[in-house]
Amino acid sequence: MNRTRWLFVSIIAVALVIVTATLIWRSVTGTDVDTALTVDRPEEVTVRVITALPVEPWVRAAAEAFNAAQRTVEGSVVTVEVIAMDGLTALGRWDRNDFGALPANVRPEDLTEEERAALGDFPTAWIPDSRYLVELANAAYKERLGRDVFLTDGQYRARPIAISLFTWGIYASRAEVLENEFGDVNWSTIHDAAVAPGGWPELGGNPAWGYFKLAVPDPSKNVGGLAAMIAAAGAYYNRTDIGVEDITDPEFQAWLAELMNAVTNISGGSSYTAEDFALFGYSVGDGGQLLESDLLQNMQGILTRWEDPLRIYYPEFVTWFDFPFTVWVGPETSALEKNAALEFQRFLLDEAQQQEALAFGLRPANADVAVTANDESLFVRWADQGVQPVVPRTTAMRSPNRDVLLALLRWYDLNVAQ
C-alpha cells in the first residue's frame, strides 16, 4: 500500500473514532457535543404587519384565528401583531425613515445591544391601500440605500390580498331625484347638482333638503380622498393618465373647487366618511364616492338609523385599492421573520379567509372565491341596493405618481382645508 493510500485510510479511521466517541457521549449524557453547529431557533417569532384601515378589521380577525392555531415556521410559533395605519400616514413614516431602517453600510451584527433591541419593533410587512404606495416607498429607499426594500417579483413580492373599488353611495331618496334629472350618476351629474343655484328644489327634490352636499374623506387623513379626486380628474379630462400639469390647470381647479365646495365640514374633516354616514346621516352629505367595502360595512347602520338606504353606482372612471401584502426584505428583520410573514400571507389568501373577507365587503384576491360564495357576503346581502358581483365595464385610472399626489394635497390644503 503506497503512502497516499495509508494517509487516506488514517483520516477515515480518525473520523470514525470521533463519530463513535460522539455517539457514545450523547447516549451517556443525553446532550449534544457540537452545539456550536446547531442553529438556535427561538420558540416564538413575532410578525408585525402595518395594515391599511379599510382591511384592518378583516386582517385583525384573521390574525386572531392565525394566532389561536399556534402555527409554526421552522419550529417557531408565529404570532401576528396588526398595526392599523392609513396608507398616506405609513408612506410618510417610510419616507422619513421613522421606523429606523439601517444605513446602507451598517449590518445588524455591527450594532450595539441597545441598537439591536430597537429593531425589535421594526415592521415585518406592510399592507397598504394600494400598490402604488409600495412603489413610492421603495423608490425613496432605493435612492437612499441603493437597493430595493420591497420587491415586485420572487417569493417576497407584493401580492394583493383583497380588492375594493371606489363607488358612488347616494341616499335612495336623493338618488331617485338625480336619476330623474340627469339619467346617470357620475362626476358631471354630481358637479351639476353641486352648483345648482336653487339647490334640491331646482333639481326636483324636497326643498327641506337644502343644497346638494357631497361626501369626500379628508385627503390628508385618508388616501381615499385622494383617490376620489383622481377619479374626478379622469372624468373631467376623459382619460386615465393624470399629470401635474392637469392638476394645476386653472379651469380644472375651478371645476374641482365647485365640487369640493359642496363638501360638508363633517365629511371633509373626517377619515371615516362612510361610518359618519351611519352616525350622522344627511348632515354628512347626500352622497359621495367612497370605498365600496366601507359603504357595504355601514349599510345596515345607515338603514337602521335613517331608514333611507344608500344606492350604489359604479363610475366609468374607476379607482380601486388592491391591498398588497408586502414583506420588508432588508436586514432589519430576520429570514425567520420574513418567512413567518409569508405564512400569514398564505393564510390570508386561503379560500377560508378569502370567504371571511366577503363579510367585510371586500372582493377576494383569490380567483377561486366568488363574491357570492356564502350567505354572509355583503355583496349578497345588499344586492338590491345596486351592489354588483361583476363590476360593469369601466375605465381604470392609472396609478398617480408622487408629484401628482403632492399637487392634489397642496391644492386641497390651499383651497379646501382652510
Residue pairs with C-beta under 8 A, 6 or more apart in sequence:
1 9
22 33
22 34
25 31
25 33
26 32
26 33
32 38
41 74
41 75
41 76
41 336
42 76
42 336
43 76
43 77
44 76
44 77
44 78
44 79
45 73
45 76
45 77
45 78
45 79
45 334
45 336
45 337
45 340
46 78
46 79
46 80
46 81
46 124
46 337
47 78
47 79
47 80
47 81
47 124
47 125
47 337
47 340
47 341
47 344
48 81
48 83
48 121
48 122
48 123
48 124
48 125
49 59
49 63
49 80
49 81
49 82
49 83
49 123
49 124
49 125
49 126
49 127
49 341
49 344
50 83
50 85
50 90
50 123
50 125
50 126
50 127
50 128
51 59
51 60
51 82
51 83
51 84
51 85
51 127
52 85
52 86
52 87
52 90
52 127
52 128
52 129
52 223
52 321
52 323
53 84
53 85
53 86
53 222
53 271
54 129
54 164
54 224
54 291
54 293
54 294
54 321
54 323
54 362
55 127
55 161
55 162
55 293
55 323
55 360
55 362
56 82
56 84
57 297
57 360
58 162
58 356
58 357
58 360
58 362
59 82
59 127
59 161
59 348
60 82
60 84
61 356
62 347
62 348
62 353
62 356
63 80
63 81
63 82
63 344
65 353
66 78
66 80
66 344
66 347
67 78
67 79
67 80
70 77
71 77
71 78
71 343
71 347
72 78
73 336
73 339
73 340
73 343
74 336
74 339
76 336
76 340
78 340
78 343
78 344
80 344
83 123
85 93
86 129
86 221
86 222
86 223
86 271
87 128
87 129
87 130
87 133
87 223
88 133
88 219
88 220
88 221
88 222
88 223
88 226
90 126
90 128
90 133
91 128
91 133
91 136
91 137
93 99
94 126
94 137
94 140
94 141
95 137
95 140
97 144
99 122
99 123
100 118
100 119
100 122
100 332
101 122
101 141
101 145
101 149
101 330
101 332
102 108
102 111
102 330
102 331
102 332
103 145
104 144
104 145
104 146
104 147
107 331
108 116
108 119
108 331
108 332
111 119
119 332
119 333
122 328
122 332
122 333
123 328
124 327
124 328
124 333
124 337
124 338
124 340
124 341
125 325
125 326
125 327
125 328
125 341
125 344
125 345
126 134
126 137
126 150
126 326
126 328
127 161
127 323
127 324
127 325
127 326
128 134
128 323
128 324
128 326
129 223
129 224
129 321
129 323
130 223
130 227
130 320
130 321
130 322
130 323
130 324
130 399
131 158
131 160
131 322
131 324
131 399
132 399
132 400
132 401
133 223
134 150
134 158
134 324
134 326
135 399
136 401
136 402
136 405
137 149
137 150
138 148
138 149
138 150
139 402
141 147
141 148
141 149
141 150
142 148
142 149
145 330
148 329
149 328
149 329
149 330
150 158
150 326
150 327
150 328
150 329
151 157
151 158
151 327
151 329
152 158
155 342
156 327
156 329
156 338
156 342
158 324
158 325
158 326
159 324
159 325
159 345
159 349
159 365
160 322
160 323
160 324
160 325
160 365
161 323
161 324
161 325
161 345
161 348
161 349
161 365
162 322
162 323
162 354
162 357
162 362
162 363
162 364
162 365
163 320
163 321
163 322
163 323
163 362
163 363
163 364
163 365
164 291
164 292
164 293
164 294
164 320
164 321
164 323
164 361
164 362
164 363
165 291
165 292
165 314
165 318
165 319
165 320
165 363
165 391
166 224
166 227
166 228
166 231
166 289
166 290
166 291
166 292
166 315
166 318
166 319
166 320
167 289
167 290
167 291
167 292
167 295
167 312
167 313
167 314
167 315
168 185
168 186
168 190
168 287
168 288
168 289
168 312
168 313
168 314
168 315
169 215
169 274
169 277
169 287
169 288
169 289
169 290
169 295
169 310
169 311
169 312
170 178
170 185
170 286
170 287
170 310
170 311
170 313
171 282
171 286
171 287
171 306
171 308
171 309
171 310
171 311
172 308
172 309
172 310
172 311
172 385
173 206
173 308
174 200
174 205
174 209
174 212
174 286
174 287
175 185
175 287
175 311
175 313
177 200
177 203
177 204
177 205
178 185
178 189
178 193
178 203
179 185
180 204
181 193
181 203
181 204
182 188
182 189
182 192
182 193
185 313
186 235
186 315
186 316
187 231
187 232
187 235
187 236
187 259
187 315
187 317
188 235
190 212
190 214
190 259
190 287
191 255
191 258
191 259
193 203
193 212
193 262
194 212
194 214
194 258
194 259
194 261
194 262
195 258
196 202
196 203
196 211
196 212
199 207
199 209
199 210
199 211
199 212
200 206
200 207
200 209
200 210
200 211
200 212
201 207
203 212
209 282
209 286
211 262
212 262
212 286
213 262
213 263
213 264
213 267
213 282
213 284
213 285
213 286
214 259
214 260
214 262
214 263
214 264
214 267
214 285
214 286
214 287
214 288
215 263
215 264
215 267
215 273
215 276
215 277
215 284
215 285
215 286
215 287
215 288
215 290
216 225
216 228
216 229
216 260
216 263
216 267
216 268
216 273
216 288
216 289
217 224
217 225
217 228
217 267
217 270
217 271
217 272
217 273
217 290
218 225
218 268
218 269
218 270
218 271
218 417
219 225
219 226
219 229
219 408
219 409
219 412
220 409
220 412
220 413
220 417
221 270
221 271
222 270
222 271
222 272
222 273
224 273
224 290
224 291
224 294
225 412
226 400
226 405
226 408
226 409
227 291
227 319
227 321
228 288
228 289
228 290
228 319
229 256
229 408
229 412
230 242
230 319
230 397
230 400
230 404
230 408
231 289
231 315
231 317
231 318
231 319
231 397
232 256
232 259
232 289
233 242
233 246
233 247
233 252
233 256
234 240
234 242
234 317
234 319
234 395
234 397
235 315
235 316
235 317
236 252
236 255
236 256
237 246
237 252
240 317
240 395
240 396
240 397
240 398
241 398
242 397
242 398
242 400
242 404
243 404
244 403
244 404
244 407
246 252
247 253
247 404
247 407
247 408
247 411
248 407
248 411
253 411
253 415
256 411
257 415
257 416
260 268
260 412
260 415
260 416
261 416
263 285
263 416
264 283
264 284
264 285
266 276
266 280
266 283
266 284
266 285
267 273
267 276
267 284
267 285
267 288
268 416
268 417
270 276
270 284
272 294
273 284
273 285
273 288
273 290
273 294
274 290
274 291
274 294
274 295
274 297
274 298
275 294
275 298
275 301
276 284
277 284
277 285
277 298
277 302
277 310
278 298
278 301
278 302
278 305
279 301
279 305
281 302
281 305
281 306
282 306
287 310
289 315
291 321
292 312
292 361
292 363
292 387
293 360
293 361
293 362
294 361
295 310
295 312
295 361
296 361
296 378
296 379
296 382
296 387
297 360
297 361
297 378
299 309
299 310
299 378
299 381
299 382
299 385
302 308
302 309
302 310
303 309
309 385
310 385
311 385
311 386
312 382
312 385
312 386
312 387
312 388
313 386
314 388
314 391
314 392
314 394
315 394
316 394
316 395
317 394
317 395
317 397
318 391
318 394
318 395
318 396
318 397
319 396
319 397
320 396
322 365
323 365
325 341
325 345
325 348
327 338
327 341
327 342
327 345
328 338
329 338
347 353
348 354
349 365
349 366
350 366
351 366
351 368
351 369
354 364
354 365
354 366
354 369
355 364
355 369
355 373
355 374
355 376
357 363
357 364
358 364
358 369
358 371
358 373
358 374
358 376
358 377
358 378
358 379
359 376
359 377
359 378
360 378
361 378
361 379
363 371
363 379
364 370
364 371
364 373
370 389
371 377
371 379
371 380
371 389
372 379
372 380
372 389
374 380
378 387
379 387
379 389
383 389
400 408
